[in-house]
Amino acid sequence: MAAFFVAGVLQFAAPATALIVLIFVTSSAYALAGHASQGAVALALIGLSSALPTLGSAFFSGPLADRHDRHLLLRTSNLLSLVATAGLVADLFARPERPVVVPFASSFYLPLWLLLALPAWALLISSATVFRPAYNASVPRLVPTVELGRANGLIYAVAAVTSAVASLAVGLVLALGSTVYALAIPFVLFLATQVVLLGVRADLSAPRPRLQRKISADVAEGFGYLYSRRDLFELTISALVVNFLVAVAFVELGLYVLLWLRMTSGFWYGALVSVSTLGSAAGMVAVAHTRFEEKAGRYLIAFVLSIGFAVVALALVRTVWLALPIMFVFGLFPGMVQTVFLSSVQATVPNELLGRVFSADEVGSYALVPIGQATGGAVTLEVGVQGTFLFAGGAIVVLGLVMAGAFGALRGLGFSPQPSPATPTPTD
């Protein structure tokens, strides 16, 4: 159990640290080259480069987790993340600056190193997407339902703290001007994950793998189950809209730091991400010690409203000293959402379906993220960084009010904790 716990902590912490490097280096490169206005589009390209491969891998990650050896799947997907990070290190070490001519947009500045970084980042985030359903579906094989909230809260909280510390270290290294050394941090995290996974000995596989079926049938079964559960379906739709709006704003976080807060050091970008991640960890631990189980849906609606208000607040401050505590609060509520969501699904979905349901939800929840990232670049060009954050935050608040008034099944989502791993019946 200890090795399984540590492997999840390290793997979940690593991708964010690589993304910090990629986003800040891109933002800085465009600003220094005199193409700051095009930086918003370049950041959107980073998001788009990974979004479609991520959605594609999410379609099949759940069926793979339900029908194959989860040990092997965890090790293989993490190894791909390690290889992708090594590719980013090599690219940014060489740093070829030659501009690439973009068809139909010849005036757009696209350095060769950024073009080469996009497929590496796509592989990294896609392999991490395959890792998640296999890991999350394995938790209830080891933990009784009465402990799911605390187990998920602890795993993801420690991962968030680890990510926060690593992100701060990345920011410090970037402030010293060393991109390659900053990327060494996620590389070491993925490498350590691979070593720790070798020590996992517990039986993690689904009870009844059905290898004789076509994988497309398993994909369809996961989506069918999600659609049949009105409470989970409403939650997925809500997450779809929230993730779209968060993507609109936060794909431009590098520009928020550079142009809105006027902080040119990579340290401050890393600091904002770090305090947000620490807030997420605090939220995971705090909600795990509440009695959220039987009123999980109502908790989730309240958390969505709070996320919206936090994004609006970020648009109203111009100093990093106010932005830092707001980012902590912003992270607090998504952390709570994650613990409540994972525990509710793990407790109310049969284990042989868990991987497919998690991947179906991930596809449904993140389907609009590519459009959100592209929209964020376009909106920022039109109304600026502040306008983008005001738009996204205000829309999330409106969504939370709609959820409270119209999503009755979601309001009834909940479960009764059980002392054994047996799957209880949903209370909705």
C-alpha positions, 0 to 999 in steps of 0.5 A: 500500500505504501509503494502504491501511495507514493507512486500516485503522489509522485506521478500526479505531481510531475506534469504540472512542473513540466507545464510551468517550464513550458508556459513561462519559457514560451511567455518570456520568449514572445515578450522578449522577441517583441511578439507579446500579443502573439504570446496568447495564441502561442499559449493556446497552441500548447493547450491544443497540442495536448488536448486532442491526444489527451481526449483520444487516450481518455477514450481508451484508458478506462477500458484498458484499466478494466481489462488488462493488468493495471500494474503493467498499465501504470508502469508503461504509461509512466515510462512514456511520460518519462520519455516525453520529458527527456524529449523536452529536455533535449529540445530546450537544451538545443533551443533552435530559434529558427522561425517556422513559417505558418501556412495562412499566417506568415506573420505569426512568430513560431520558433522551431523549439516550440514546434518541437516541444508540442508533440513531446508535451502531447505525449507527456500529458496523454500518458498521464491521462492513461495513468489516472483511471488505472490508479483511481480504479485501483484505490477501492481494491485496497481501501474500504468505502468508509475510508475512501474520502480520507484515502483520496484526500491524503493521496491527492493532498500529498501529491499537491504539496509535492507539486507545490514544492516542486513548482516553487523549485522550478520557479527558482531555477527559472529565475536563475535562467536555467530552463534545462535544470528546471525540466530536470525536476519533472524528469526526476519525479517520473523516474522515481515513480517508475522505481517505486512502481516496481515495489507495488505488490497488491492485486489491483486488477478488475475482478472480471476482465472481459478480453473477448469483447471489442474495446469499442464495446467497453468504451460504449458501456462506460458512456452508457453507464454514465448517461444512465446515472443522472446524478453523474451525468449532470456532474459531468456536464457541469464539469464540462462547462467549468473546465472550459471556462477555467481553460479560457482564463488560465491558459493565459496565466503566464501573461497574467503574471507578466502583463497584468501583475508586471512580474518578469521573474519566473519565480512568481509564476511558480509561486502562484502555481505553488500556492494554488496547489497548496490550496488544493491540498488543504481542500482535499484534507479538509473536506475528507474530515467533513461528513460530505458523503450523504450530501456530496452533490450539494457540496460540489455545487457550493464549491463551483460557486466558490471557484467562480468568485475566486477567478473574478477576484484575481481579475480585480487585483494588480499586486502579486501579494493579493494574487497569492492568497486568492490563488490559494483560495482558488486551489482550495475548492477544486481540491475539495471537488476532486476528493468528493467526486472520486470518493462518490464514484468509487463508492457507487460504481462497480469496480469492474466498471470504474476505469471506463466510468472514470475515462468516460467522465474525463472525456465528457468533462474535458471535451471543451478544453481545447475550445476553451484554450483557443477561446482564451487566446482570442478573448485575451486579444480582444479584451485583455487579461483582466477581461478574460478572467472577469468573463470566465469567473462570472460565467462560472458563478452563473453556472453554479446558480444554474446547478443549484436551481436546475440539477436536482439529481446532482443535488441528491448525489451521495452515498452511505460509507461502509466499513468493507470494500463492498459497493453500496447503493447510491442514495440518489 
